[in-house]
Amino acid sequence: SSIENLRDVPAEPQENPRGDKKESKLETFKAVEVSEMETLVKSMSNKFCDLDPIPMFLLKHCIKELAPFLCYIVNLSIETAKFPSDLKRAVVRPTLKKDGADPDCLKNYRPVSNLPV
């Protein structure tokens, strides 16, 4: 799938022989179709992140109307190899590693990132 290929794409623009940066392109990705977007959103969990602009249940309810716009944004991101800064943020919360672990000991916690959709 496209997501599995993400690790193969360089995160930074490549440098050319003159030393300036050339524009990156995500050539291993294909454009997202509206029907794919609808199917993907409908299959997602109803969990949400505090950074989400709208709750997932509402996005699912309005996906027929929003899918063309979401596809435009996603496809533009793929085409230009640019990702919106607001979607690079996460809410990180400490979570106990094991049930019954001592909550007063910081070593018993691990960070859990909640990403916006």
Contacts in CASP RR format, 6 or more apart in sequence:
PFRMAT RR
TARGET T0000
AUTHOR 0000-0000-0000
METHOD contacts of the structure
MODEL  1
SSIENLRDVPAEPQENPRGDKKESKLETFKAVEVSEMETLVKSMSNKFCD
LDPIPMFLLKHCIKELAPFLCYIVNLSIETAKFPSDLKRAVVRPTLKKDG
ADPDCLKNYRPVSNLPV
2 28 0 8 1.000
2 29 0 8 1.000
2 30 0 8 1.000
5 28 0 8 1.000
5 29 0 8 1.000
8 28 0 8 1.000
9 26 0 8 1.000
9 28 0 8 1.000
9 29 0 8 1.000
10 24 0 8 1.000
12 24 0 8 1.000
13 21 0 8 1.000
13 22 0 8 1.000
13 23 0 8 1.000
13 24 0 8 1.000
13 81 0 8 1.000
14 21 0 8 1.000
14 22 0 8 1.000
14 24 0 8 1.000
15 21 0 8 1.000
15 22 0 8 1.000
16 22 0 8 1.000
23 80 0 8 1.000
23 81 0 8 1.000
24 81 0 8 1.000
25 79 0 8 1.000
25 81 0 8 1.000
26 78 0 8 1.000
26 79 0 8 1.000
26 81 0 8 1.000
29 78 0 8 1.000
31 71 0 8 1.000
31 75 0 8 1.000
31 78 0 8 1.000
31 79 0 8 1.000
32 71 0 8 1.000
32 74 0 8 1.000
32 75 0 8 1.000
32 78 0 8 1.000
33 71 0 8 1.000
34 67 0 8 1.000
34 68 0 8 1.000
34 71 0 8 1.000
37 63 0 8 1.000
37 67 0 8 1.000
37 70 0 8 1.000
37 71 0 8 1.000
37 74 0 8 1.000
38 63 0 8 1.000
38 64 0 8 1.000
38 67 0 8 1.000
41 59 0 8 1.000
41 60 0 8 1.000
41 63 0 8 1.000
41 67 0 8 1.000
41 70 0 8 1.000
42 60 0 8 1.000
42 63 0 8 1.000
44 56 0 8 1.000
44 60 0 8 1.000
44 117 0 8 1.000
45 56 0 8 1.000
46 56 0 8 1.000
46 57 0 8 1.000
46 60 0 8 1.000
47 56 0 8 1.000
48 55 0 8 1.000
48 56 0 8 1.000
48 117 0 8 1.000
49 90 0 8 1.000
49 91 0 8 1.000
49 114 0 8 1.000
49 115 0 8 1.000
49 116 0 8 1.000
49 117 0 8 1.000
50 91 0 8 1.000
50 114 0 8 1.000
51 86 0 8 1.000
51 89 0 8 1.000
51 90 0 8 1.000
51 91 0 8 1.000
51 114 0 8 1.000
51 115 0 8 1.000
51 116 0 8 1.000
52 116 0 8 1.000
52 117 0 8 1.000
53 116 0 8 1.000
56 117 0 8 1.000
59 66 0 8 1.000
59 117 0 8 1.000
73 84 0 8 1.000
77 83 0 8 1.000
77 84 0 8 1.000
86 116 0 8 1.000
87 115 0 8 1.000
87 116 0 8 1.000
89 116 0 8 1.000
90 113 0 8 1.000
90 114 0 8 1.000
90 115 0 8 1.000
90 116 0 8 1.000
91 113 0 8 1.000
91 114 0 8 1.000
92 111 0 8 1.000
92 112 0 8 1.000
92 113 0 8 1.000
92 114 0 8 1.000
93 111 0 8 1.000
93 112 0 8 1.000
93 114 0 8 1.000
94 109 0 8 1.000
94 110 0 8 1.000
94 111 0 8 1.000
94 112 0 8 1.000
95 109 0 8 1.000
95 110 0 8 1.000
95 111 0 8 1.000
95 112 0 8 1.000
96 103 0 8 1.000
96 108 0 8 1.000
96 109 0 8 1.000
97 108 0 8 1.000
97 109 0 8 1.000
97 110 0 8 1.000
98 108 0 8 1.000
101 108 0 8 1.000
102 108 0 8 1.000
END
